[in-house]
Amino acid sequence: MRTLTLPGADGVKISVQECGDPDAAPVVLLHALGDTAGDWETVAEALAPDFRVFAVDLRGHGGSDRPGEYSFELTLDTGHNVHAAAPAQFITTVTSWLLERAL
């Protein structure tokens, strides 16, 4: 996996782990509160042969900046920047909450 740094709101840097086929459909993996993108490593490696995988460290988590201010709107900004890095008409987003219930 390679690490990307994307701009977030208010100059916050967002760390994103990327792997897989750059021409494949993108999948975005979002961790739960207090976790990191690294929690998705095994899942990302399993998806990589068929997808372009982005595991995001949300604001204040993992390798992303800790701005001291958090809100739903600022978190949405992160999503917009990830989408800009992987332009596609359809992006599958997987959250740890969803995965736990699927297993």
Secondary structure as UniProt FT lines:
FT   STRAND          2..7
FT   HELIX           9..11
FT   STRAND          13..20
FT   TURN            22..23
FT   STRAND          26..30
FT   TURN            33..34
FT   HELIX           37..40
FT   HELIX           41..47
FT   TURN            48..50
FT   STRAND          52..56
FT   TURN            59..60
FT   TURN            62..63
FT   HELIX           72..85
FT   STRAND          92..95
FT   HELIX           96..102
//
